Amino acid sequence: MESHQANRNAPKLASRGRGLVAAVVVTALSAGLLGGCAAPRTSASVYDANTVGREQTVRMGTLESVRPVTIDKGQTGIGTAGGAVVGGIAGSSVGGGKGSVLAAIGGAIVGGLAGQAIEGKGSAQNGLELTVKLDNGDLRVIVQAADESFAPGDRVRLLSGAGGTRVTH
């Protein structure tokens, strides 16, 4: 009698499992889309729409040093979540019963770790740490994307406003 009851509930449990997987996928995709909106501006050559038309303060100076750095844009979690979902689904197709559940859990863990590693490599950007001696003698350090060439001794402009400070020629 108990096995008959268990067999009758199997379709309900499978349906719930698919619904859970669908919810996780939708959540992961939404997090990725929203996380991309929060990416900080790191380039001196890119202006966001809110900066256009706003006044900026300009200070002149001489570049004292240029040091290559890595800019870590951070992780949104979409790599981990996406990897876990894919790994969990792939793992759940292995075996049956408790073996399938264990394979799904293992697949989700391995997939999450792999997704995190992939996203981490994609979130790094080459940057420059620029030390500028302003004409008034003050020193300023700005880190920005390495999308413009600089050398010590260059005359530069520091543009400061609502979007932070950037260094340009």
Secondary structure, 3 states (H helix, E strand, C coil): CHHHHHHHHHHHHHHHHHHHHHHHHHHHHHHHHHHHHCCCCCCCCCCCCCCCCCCCEEEEEEEEEEEEEEEECCCCCHHHHHHHHHHHHHHHCCCCCHHHHHHHHHHHHHHHHHHHHHHHHHCEEEEEEEEEEECCCCEEEEEEECCCCCCCCCEEEEEEECCEEEEEC
